[in-house]
Amino acid sequence: MAKGSDARRRRDNPNTFLSNSVEKADRAVKQAMSHPEEIAIEHAFNSILRAEKSFANAEQHDEENDLVRQNKEQLAMMKRQLSDVQGIVDEQ
């Protein structure tokens, strides 16, 4: 039973939530970049917002480490990419 509870603890860790949220946001941003449509941009924006909430949660739990820092940098990059895609759609 300890093995299962250990797996649950890792799965419920704020770092894990953050990493999963960032992965989902990354996929959504890539989708918006390859198919620059308003719905894809909205989905990517919402995914980034969820990832930012996960980041805030990780910060609240004093989860300051390299993985959290990398995820924060990746989120910033995705926001820039999404802004670029939004500019393309706005021009159309």
C-alpha distances in whole Angstrom, upper triangle without the diagonal:
4,5,5,6,9,10,11,12,15,15,17,18,22,23,21,23,26,26,25,28,30,30,30,33,35,35,36,39,40,40,43,44,45,46,47,48,47,44,42,43,42,39,38,40,37,34,36,36,32,31,33,31,28,30,31,28,27,30,29,26,28,26,30,29,31,28,29,33,33,32,34,37,36,36,40,41,40,42,45,44,44,47,49,48,49,52,53,52,54,57,57
4,5,5,6,9,10,10,12,14,15,16,20,21,19,21,24,24,24,27,29,28,30,32,33,34,36,38,39,40,42,43,44,45,47,47,47,44,42,43,41,38,38,39,36,33,34,34,31,30,32,30,26,28,29,26,24,27,27,23,25,23,27,26,28,26,27,30,31,30,32,35,34,34,38,39,38,40,43,43,43,45,47,47,48,51,52,51,53,56,56
4,6,5,6,9,10,11,12,14,15,19,19,18,20,23,22,22,25,27,26,27,30,31,31,33,36,36,37,39,41,41,43,44,45,45,42,40,40,40,36,36,37,35,32,33,33,29,28,30,29,26,27,29,25,24,27,27,23,25,23,26,25,26,24,25,29,29,28,31,33,32,33,36,37,36,38,41,40,40,44,45,44,46,49,49,49,51,54,54
4,5,5,6,9,10,10,12,14,18,19,16,18,21,21,20,23,25,24,25,28,29,29,31,34,34,35,37,39,40,41,42,42,42,39,37,38,37,34,33,35,32,29,31,31,27,26,29,27,24,26,27,24,23,26,26,23,25,23,26,25,27,24,25,29,28,27,30,32,31,31,35,36,34,36,40,39,39,42,44,43,44,47,47,47,49,52,52
4,5,5,6,9,10,10,12,16,17,15,17,20,20,20,22,25,24,25,28,29,30,31,34,35,35,38,39,40,41,42,43,42,39,37,38,37,33,33,34,31,29,30,29,26,25,27,25,22,24,25,21,20,24,23,20,22,20,24,23,25,23,23,27,27,26,28,31,30,30,34,35,34,36,39,39,38,41,43,42,43,46,47,47,49,52,52
4,5,5,6,9,10,11,14,15,13,16,18,18,18,21,23,23,24,27,28,28,30,32,33,34,37,38,39,40,41,42,41,39,37,37,36,33,32,33,31,28,29,29,25,24,26,24,21,22,24,20,19,22,22,18,20,18,21,20,22,20,21,24,25,24,26,29,28,28,32,33,32,34,37,37,37,40,42,41,42,45,46,46,48,51,51
4,5,5,6,9,10,14,14,11,14,17,16,15,19,20,20,21,24,25,25,27,29,30,31,33,35,36,37,38,39,38,36,34,34,33,30,29,31,28,25,26,27,23,22,24,23,19,21,23,20,18,22,22,19,21,18,21,20,22,19,20,24,23,22,25,27,26,26,30,31,30,32,35,34,34,37,39,38,39,43,43,43,45,48,48
4,5,5,6,8,12,13,11,12,15,16,15,17,20,20,20,23,25,25,26,29,30,31,33,34,35,36,38,38,37,34,32,33,32,28,28,29,26,24,25,25,21,20,23,21,17,20,21,18,17,20,20,17,19,18,21,21,22,19,20,24,24,22,24,27,26,26,29,30,29,31,34,34,33,36,38,37,38,42,42,42,44,47,47
4,5,5,6,10,11,10,11,14,15,15,17,19,20,21,23,25,26,27,29,30,31,33,35,36,37,38,38,38,35,33,33,32,29,28,29,27,24,24,24,21,20,21,20,16,18,19,16,14,18,17,14,16,14,18,18,20,17,18,21,22,20,22,25,25,25,28,29,29,30,33,33,33,36,38,37,38,41,42,42,44,47,47
4,5,5,9,9,7,10,12,12,12,15,17,17,18,21,22,23,25,26,27,29,31,32,33,35,36,36,36,33,31,31,30,27,26,27,25,22,22,23,20,18,20,19,15,16,18,15,13,17,17,14,16,13,16,16,17,14,15,19,19,17,20,23,22,22,25,27,26,28,31,31,31,33,35,35,36,39,40,40,42,44,45
4,6,9,9,6,8,11,11,10,13,15,15,16,18,20,20,22,24,25,26,28,30,31,32,33,33,33,30,28,29,28,24,24,25,22,19,20,21,17,16,18,17,13,16,17,15,13,17,17,15,17,15,18,17,18,15,16,19,19,17,20,22,21,21,24,26,24,26,29,29,28,31,33,33,34,37,38,37,39,42,42
4,6,8,7,7,10,11,11,13,15,16,17,19,21,22,23,25,26,27,29,31,32,33,34,34,33,30,28,28,27,24,23,24,21,19,20,19,16,15,17,15,12,14,15,12,11,15,15,12,15,13,16,17,19,16,15,19,19,17,19,22,21,21,24,26,24,26,29,29,28,31,34,33,33,37,38,37,39,42,42
4,5,5,6,9,10,11,12,14,16,17,18,20,22,23,24,26,27,29,30,32,33,34,34,33,31,29,29,28,25,24,24,22,19,19,19,16,14,16,14,11,12,13,10,8,12,12,9,12,9,13,13,15,13,12,16,17,15,17,20,19,19,22,24,23,24,28,28,28,30,33,32,33,36,37,37,39,42,42
4,5,5,6,9,10,10,12,14,15,16,18,20,21,22,24,26,27,28,30,31,31,32,31,29,27,26,25,23,21,21,19,17,16,16,13,11,12,11,7,8,9,7,5,9,9,7,10,7,11,12,14,11,10,13,14,12,13,17,17,16,19,21,20,21,25,25,25,27,30,30,30,33,35,34,36,39,40
4,5,5,6,9,10,10,12,14,15,16,18,20,21,22,24,25,27,29,30,30,31,30,29,26,26,25,23,21,21,19,16,16,16,14,11,12,12,8,8,11,9,6,9,11,9,10,7,9,9,11,8,7,11,11,9,11,14,14,14,17,19,19,20,23,24,24,26,28,28,29,32,33,34,35,38,39
4,5,5,6,8,10,11,12,14,15,17,18,20,21,23,24,26,27,28,29,30,29,27,25,25,24,21,20,20,19,16,16,16,13,11,13,13,9,10,13,11,9,13,14,12,14,11,13,13,13,10,10,13,13,11,14,16,15,15,19,20,19,21,24,24,24,26,28,28,29,32,33,33,35,38,38
4,6,5,6,9,10,11,12,14,16,16,18,20,21,22,24,26,27,27,28,27,25,22,22,21,18,17,18,16,13,13,13,10,8,11,10,6,9,11,9,8,12,13,12,14,12,14,14,15,12,11,14,14,11,13,16,15,14,17,19,18,19,22,22,22,24,27,26,27,30,31,31,32,35,36
4,5,5,6,9,10,10,12,14,15,16,18,20,21,22,24,25,26,26,25,24,21,21,20,18,16,16,14,11,11,11,9,6,8,8,5,6,9,8,7,10,12,12,13,10,12,12,13,9,8,11,11,7,9,12,11,10,14,16,14,16,19,19,19,22,24,24,24,27,29,29,30,33,34
4,5,5,6,9,10,10,12,14,15,16,18,20,21,23,24,25,26,26,24,21,21,21,18,16,17,16,12,12,14,11,8,11,12,9,9,13,12,10,13,16,15,15,12,13,12,12,8,8,11,10,7,10,12,10,11,14,15,14,16,19,19,19,22,24,23,25,27,28,29,31,33,34
4,5,5,6,9,10,11,12,14,15,17,19,20,21,23,23,24,24,22,19,19,19,16,14,16,14,11,11,13,10,8,12,12,9,11,14,13,12,16,18,17,18,15,17,16,16,12,12,15,13,10,13,15,13,12,16,17,15,17,20,19,19,22,24,23,24,27,28,28,30,32,33
4,5,5,6,9,10,11,12,14,15,16,18,20,21,21,22,21,19,17,16,16,13,11,12,11,7,8,9,7,5,8,9,7,9,12,12,12,15,16,17,18,15,17,17,16,13,12,14,13,9,11,14,11,10,14,15,12,14,17,17,16,19,21,20,21,24,25,25,27,30,30
4,5,5,6,9,10,10,12,14,15,16,18,20,20,21,21,19,16,16,16,13,11,12,12,8,7,10,9,5,8,11,9,9,13,13,13,15,17,18,18,15,16,16,14,11,10,12,10,7,9,10,8,7,11,11,9,11,14,14,14,17,19,18,19,22,23,23,25,28,29
4,5,5,6,9,10,11,12,14,15,17,18,19,20,21,19,16,16,17,14,11,13,13,9,10,13,11,9,12,14,12,13,16,16,16,18,21,20,21,18,19,18,16,13,13,15,12,9,12,13,10,10,13,13,11,14,16,15,15,18,20,19,20,23,24,24,26,28,29
4,5,5,6,9,10,11,12,14,15,16,17,18,18,16,13,13,14,10,9,11,10,7,8,11,9,8,12,13,12,14,17,17,17,19,21,22,23,20,21,21,19,16,16,17,15,12,14,15,12,11,15,14,11,14,16,15,14,17,19,17,19,22,22,22,24,27,27
4,5,5,6,9,10,10,12,14,15,15,16,16,14,11,11,11,9,6,8,8,5,5,9,8,7,10,12,12,12,15,16,17,19,21,22,23,20,21,20,19,16,15,16,14,11,12,13,10,8,11,11,8,10,13,12,10,14,16,14,15,19,19,19,21,24,24
4,5,5,6,9,10,10,12,14,15,16,17,16,12,12,13,11,8,10,12,8,8,12,12,10,12,15,14,14,18,19,18,20,23,24,24,21,21,20,18,15,15,16,13,10,12,12,8,8,11,10,7,10,12,10,10,14,15,14,16,18,19,19,21,23,24
4,6,5,6,9,10,11,12,14,15,16,14,11,12,13,10,8,12,12,9,10,14,13,12,15,17,16,17,21,21,21,23,26,26,27,24,24,23,22,18,18,19,17,14,16,16,12,12,15,13,10,13,15,12,12,16,16,14,16,19,19,19,22,24,23
4,5,5,6,9,10,10,11,12,12,11,7,8,9,7,5,8,9,7,9,12,12,12,14,16,16,17,20,21,22,24,26,27,28,25,25,25,24,20,20,21,18,15,16,17,13,12,14,13,10,11,14,11,10,13,14,12,13,17,17,16,19,21,21
4,5,5,6,9,10,10,11,12,11,8,7,10,8,5,8,10,8,9,12,13,12,14,17,17,17,20,22,22,24,26,27,28,25,25,25,23,20,19,19,17,15,15,15,11,10,12,10,7,9,10,7,6,10,11,9,11,14,14,14,16,19,19
4,5,5,6,8,10,12,14,13,9,10,13,11,8,12,14,12,12,16,16,15,17,20,20,20,23,25,24,26,29,30,30,27,27,26,24,21,21,21,18,16,17,16,13,13,14,12,9,11,12,9,9,12,12,10,13,15,14,15,18,19,19
4,5,5,6,8,9,11,10,7,8,11,9,8,12,13,12,13,16,17,16,19,21,21,22,25,26,26,28,31,31,32,29,30,29,27,24,24,24,21,19,20,20,16,15,17,15,12,14,15,11,10,14,13,11,13,16,14,14,17,19,18
4,6,5,5,7,8,8,5,5,9,8,7,10,12,12,12,15,17,16,18,21,21,22,25,26,27,28,30,32,32,30,30,30,28,25,24,24,22,19,20,19,16,15,16,14,11,12,13,9,7,11,10,7,9,12,11,10,13,15,15
4,6,5,9,11,12,9,8,12,12,10,12,15,14,14,17,19,18,20,23,23,23,26,28,28,29,32,33,33,31,30,30,27,25,25,24,21,20,20,19,16,15,16,13,10,12,12,8,7,10,9,6,9,11,10,10,14,15,15
4,6,9,12,13,9,11,14,13,12,15,17,16,17,20,21,21,23,26,26,26,29,30,30,32,35,36,36,33,33,32,30,27,27,27,24,22,23,22,18,18,19,16,14,15,15,11,11,14,12,9,12,14,12,12,16,16,15
4,6,9,10,7,9,12,12,11,14,16,16,17,20,21,21,23,26,26,27,29,31,31,33,35,36,37,35,35,34,32,29,29,29,26,24,25,24,20,20,21,18,15,16,17,13,12,14,13,9,11,13,11,10,14,15,13
4,7,9,7,7,10,11,11,13,15,16,16,19,21,21,22,25,26,26,29,30,31,32,35,36,37,35,34,34,32,30,29,28,26,24,24,23,20,19,19,17,14,15,14,11,10,11,10,6,8,10,7,6,10,11,10
4,6,5,6,9,10,11,12,14,16,17,19,20,21,23,25,26,27,29,31,32,33,35,36,38,36,36,36,34,31,30,30,28,26,26,25,22,20,21,20,16,16,17,14,11,13,12,9,9,11,9,7,10,12,10
4,6,5,6,9,10,10,12,14,15,16,18,20,21,23,24,25,27,29,30,31,33,35,36,34,35,35,34,31,30,30,28,25,25,25,22,20,20,20,16,15,16,14,11,12,13,10,8,11,10,7,9,12,11
4,5,5,6,9,10,11,12,14,15,17,18,20,21,23,24,26,27,29,30,32,33,35,33,34,34,33,30,29,29,28,24,24,25,22,20,21,20,17,16,18,16,12,14,15,12,11,14,14,11,13,16,15
4,5,5,6,9,10,11,12,14,15,16,18,20,21,22,24,26,27,29,30,32,33,31,31,31,30,27,26,26,24,22,22,22,19,17,18,17,14,14,15,13,10,13,13,10,10,14,13,11,13,16,15
4,5,5,6,9,10,10,12,14,15,16,18,20,21,23,24,25,27,29,30,31,30,30,30,29,26,25,25,23,20,20,20,17,15,16,15,11,11,12,10,7,9,10,8,7,11,11,9,11,14,14
4,5,5,6,9,10,11,12,14,15,17,19,20,21,23,24,26,27,29,30,29,29,30,29,26,25,25,24,21,20,21,18,16,17,17,13,12,14,13,10,11,13,11,9,13,14,12,13,17,16
4,5,5,6,9,10,11,12,14,16,17,18,20,21,23,24,26,27,29,27,28,28,27,24,23,24,22,19,19,20,17,15,17,17,13,13,15,14,11,13,15,13,12,16,16,14,16,19,19
4,5,5,6,9,10,10,12,14,15,16,18,20,21,22,24,26,27,25,25,25,24,21,20,21,19,16,16,17,14,11,13,13,9,9,12,10,8,11,13,11,11,14,15,14,16,19,19
4,5,5,6,9,10,11,13,14,15,17,19,20,21,23,25,26,24,24,25,24,22,20,20,19,16,15,16,14,11,12,13,9,8,11,11,8,9,12,11,10,14,15,14,15,18,19
4,5,5,6,9,10,11,13,14,15,17,19,20,21,23,25,23,24,25,25,22,20,21,20,16,16,18,16,12,14,15,12,11,15,14,11,13,16,15,14,17,19,17,18,22,22
4,5,5,6,9,10,11,12,14,15,17,18,20,21,23,21,22,22,22,19,17,18,17,14,14,16,13,10,13,14,10,11,14,14,11,14,17,15,15,19,20,19,20,23,24
4,5,5,6,9,10,10,12,14,15,16,18,20,21,19,19,20,20,17,15,16,15,11,11,12,10,7,9,11,8,8,11,11,10,12,15,14,14,17,19,18,20,23,24
4,5,5,6,9,10,11,12,14,15,17,19,20,19,20,21,21,18,16,17,17,13,12,14,13,10,11,14,11,10,14,15,12,14,17,17,16,19,21,20,21,24,25
4,5,5,6,9,10,11,12,14,15,17,19,17,19,20,20,17,15,17,17,13,13,15,14,11,14,16,13,13,16,17,15,17,20,19,19,22,24,23,24,27,28
4,5,5,6,9,10,10,12,14,15,17,15,16,17,16,14,11,13,13,9,9,12,10,8,11,13,11,11,15,15,14,16,19,19,19,22,24,23,25,28,29
4,5,5,6,9,10,10,12,14,15,14,15,16,16,14,11,12,13,10,8,11,11,8,10,13,11,11,14,16,15,16,19,19,19,22,24,24,25,28,29
4,5,5,6,9,10,11,13,14,14,15,17,18,16,13,15,16,12,11,15,14,11,14,17,15,14,18,19,18,19,22,23,22,25,27,26,27,30,32
4,5,5,6,9,10,11,13,11,13,14,16,13,10,13,14,10,10,14,13,11,14,17,15,15,19,20,19,21,24,24,24,27,29,28,29,32,33
4,5,5,6,9,10,11,9,10,12,13,11,7,9,11,8,7,11,11,9,12,15,14,14,17,19,18,20,23,23,24,26,28,28,29,32,33
4,5,5,6,9,10,10,11,14,15,14,10,12,14,12,10,14,15,12,14,17,17,16,19,21,21,22,25,25,25,28,30,30,30,33,35
4,5,5,6,9,9,11,14,16,14,11,14,16,13,12,16,17,15,17,20,19,19,22,24,23,25,28,28,28,30,33,32,33,36,37
4,5,5,6,5,8,10,12,11,8,11,13,11,11,14,15,14,16,19,19,19,22,24,23,25,28,28,29,31,33,33,34,37,38
4,5,5,5,7,10,12,12,8,10,13,12,11,14,16,15,16,19,20,19,22,24,24,25,28,29,29,31,34,34,34,37,39
4,5,7,9,13,16,15,12,14,17,15,14,18,19,18,19,23,23,22,25,27,27,28,31,32,31,34,36,36,36,40,41
4,5,9,12,15,14,11,14,17,16,15,19,20,19,21,24,24,24,27,29,28,30,33,33,33,36,38,38,39,42,43
4,6,9,13,13,10,12,15,15,14,18,19,19,20,23,24,24,27,28,29,30,33,34,34,36,38,39,39,42,44
4,6,10,9,7,10,12,12,12,15,17,17,18,21,21,22,25,26,27,28,31,32,32,34,36,37,38,41,42
4,7,8,6,7,10,11,11,13,15,16,17,19,21,21,23,25,26,27,29,31,31,33,36,36,37,40,41
4,6,5,6,9,10,11,13,14,16,17,19,20,21,23,25,26,28,29,31,32,34,35,36,38,40,42
4,5,5,6,9,10,10,12,14,15,17,18,20,21,23,24,26,27,29,30,32,33,35,36,38,40
4,5,5,6,9,10,10,12,14,15,16,18,20,21,22,24,26,27,28,30,32,33,34,36,38
4,5,5,6,9,10,10,12,14,15,17,19,20,21,23,25,26,27,29,31,31,33,35,36
4,5,5,6,9,10,11,13,14,16,17,19,20,21,23,25,26,28,29,31,32,34,36
4,5,5,6,9,10,11,12,14,16,17,18,20,21,23,24,26,27,29,30,32,34
4,5,5,6,9,10,10,12,14,15,16,18,20,21,22,24,26,27,28,30,32
4,5,5,6,9,10,11,13,14,15,17,19,20,21,23,25,26,27,29,31
4,5,5,6,9,10,11,13,14,16,17,19,20,22,23,25,26,28,30
4,5,5,6,9,10,11,12,14,15,16,18,20,21,23,24,26,28
4,5,5,6,9,10,10,12,14,15,16,18,20,21,22,24,26
4,5,5,6,9,10,11,13,15,15,17,19,20,21,23,25
4,5,5,6,9,10,11,13,14,16,17,19,20,22,23
4,5,5,6,8,10,10,12,14,15,16,18,20,21
4,5,5,6,9,10,10,12,14,15,16,18,20
4,5,5,6,9,10,11,13,14,15,17,19
4,5,5,6,9,10,11,13,14,16,17
4,5,5,6,9,10,11,12,14,16
4,5,5,6,9,10,10,12,15
4,5,5,6,9,10,11,13
4,5,5,6,9,10,11
4,5,5,6,9,10
4,5,5,6,9
4,5,5,7
4,5,5
4,6
4
